[in-house]
Amino acid sequence: MMHFHVLTLFPEMVSQGLSESILGRAAKKGCIELETVNIRDYTENKHKKVDDYPYGGGAGMLMQAQPVYDACEAVKERIAARRAREGQAAGAEQDSLCEKPESGISRSRVIFVTPQGSVFSQQMAQELAKEEDLIFLCGHYEGIDERVLEEVVTDHVSIGDYVLTGGELPAMVMIDAISRLVPGVLKNEESAETESFQDGLLEYPQYTRPEIWHGRPVPSVLLSGDHAKVEKWRLAQSQERTGQRRPELYEAYSRKERALSWLSRDRLSHTDMLESIKRGQADVIRAEEGGVLLYDRPSGAWMISASDEDMGERLLSEIPRGEKDLLFEVHQAFLRDSIARRFHRTLVNECYQAVYTRKLPPPREARFAIRPLLEQDADTVHAHYHAVHSRDYVLARIRAGEMFGIEENGALAAFAGTHDEGSMGMLEVLPPFRRRGMGEALEAFLIARQLEKGRVPFCQIFDGNEPSLRLQRKLGLKLASGRLYWIS
């Protein structure tokens, strides 16, 4: 279930606006839950006043920090209590199983609805739909005291470059868009996957009875019963409509299609880049016959593959040179050398790429209980993995629900997870527990989990790590012919 929490001065406006039609039915079915919180209930002012004049002068009033902060903290406490109850109940049901529930390990995102934020999009809706709880903070008057925004807000989001009287309508727009992507909300589960903006294209035209209206017939292909022809026609219509009405969307779509076409010529070597695109987390910056440049948003990595040095230089010229913390993942040694010259980055990790190409997961040992890692496991993981990633990175992956482990006598014995760009990794078995199959069990678990999500499982192994290479071969992964290089 997706839980929405809206902090507002006008709770009825939100609750009434979202109580009808599809969202109303979804709430009754238990697919979504809406909590509206009146910020006035948390003011310490006896007259329920929540605003005051801004320091430095200016028109209008400003919402004060204290009631906003207290309202947000109260919601977070209720979320924590609910997750604790759910965790206990799920744990009781799962005590006899090997794998334990993954809920209750991530923090809630607090979205401040403001014209100054990042513009809301279908891509953002898909990202937010993965959360368990979302807190929306709706401002009024001239805004909210900046200090409380700095303390509680995780995301600043806008629905467009215009100003409204408050944040309630934008919050409702976002909740509607996000809810449509929650399983069970729409009657036809495919409808959320085939509407406007899916795959970067506008939706194709649709028709219903009568067959002829005002002398205008339904296109004959839709009456043919040939599903392959119908799908081909719909794609062509979507492409034509997008090109006419939203040329900037069509250009982005075309870049993505060119990138997929070129990268697919060597799928094993380019699985990392292909998966970044297919999972919707890549910005395709440039795609040519002979090379592709991506920006992977979760990891902040520039991913590059080029057929020759000249194309490599052209791709690298698209990357801004003034940024401090540039991270690169490249597929050719000449790109590694060019990056050292252009960007003065010399810390290089050389890797093999291994890809699981089968449809069914490898068999798994039932004797190991695999559980999601919790925040309190971060220190143990970092102590044994600090040479590769920071504690903050480990903690972020745990909070994202992407790290798992095996316990022995109440202590963490082995762990593994999925990196932010999509590869499996962070696999470590502590010395006293090695040669017992824990590493194999964890990676087999990760492979099955990726397959369940419709993803291609892959991992990257440091050059010289022979035990890991043997494990990949044993589990049925195929090694790409070339190497890739992480450069920071």
Salt bridges, closest charged atoms under 4 A:
GLU33 OE1 - HIS3 ND1 2.82
GLU35 OE1 - HIS5 ND1 2.64
GLU35 OE2 - ARG78 NH2 2.68
GLU73 OE2 - LYS76 NZ 3.84
GLU86 OE2 - ARG82 NE 3.15
GLU99 OE2 - ARG364 NH1 2.63
GLU102 OE1 - ARG449 NH2 2.97
GLU127 OE2 - ARG109 NH2 2.91
GLU131 OE2 - ARG109 NH1 3.42
GLU132 OE2 - ARG82 NH2 3.14
GLU132 OE1 - ARG83 NE 3.69
ASP133 OD2 - HIS5 NE2 2.78
ASP133 OD1 - ARG82 NH2 2.72
ASP133 OD1 - ARG83 NH2 2.99
ASP145 OD2 - ARG147 NH2 2.64
ASP155 OD2 - ARG109 NH2 2.86
GLU168 OE1 - HIS140 NE2 2.90
GLU195 OE1 - ARG180 NH2 2.37
GLU231 OE2 - ARG234 NH1 3.61
GLU248 OE2 - ARG246 NE 2.49
GLU251 OE2 - ARG255 NH1 3.49
GLU251 OE2 - ARG258 NH2 3.70
ASP272 OD2 - HIS331 NE2 2.93
GLU275 OE1 - ARG279 NE 2.92
ASP283 OD1 - ARG297 NH1 2.66
GLU288 OE2 - ARG286 NE 3.22
GLU289 OE2 - ARG265 NH1 2.57
ASP310 OD2 - ARG314 NH2 3.28
GLU313 OE2 - ARG341 NH2 3.63
GLU313 OE1 - ARG342 NE 3.02
GLU318 OE2 - ARG286 NH1 3.11
GLU329 OE1 - HIS331 NE2 3.76
ASP337 OD1 - ARG336 NE 3.12
GLU350 OE2 - ARG483 NH1 2.64
GLU365 OE1 - ARG367 NE 3.07
GLU375 OE2 - ARG399 NE 3.05
ASP377 OD2 - ARG371 NH1 2.92
ASP379 OD1 - ARG391 NE 2.59
GLU402 OE1 - ARG449 NH1 2.98
GLU402 OE2 - LYS453 NZ 3.61
GLU407 OE2 - ARG371 NE 2.81
GLU408 OE2 - ARG436 NH2 3.01
GLU428 OE2 - ARG434 NH2 3.07
GLU440 OE1 - LYS474 NZ 2.97
ASP463 OD1 - ARG483 NH1 3.38
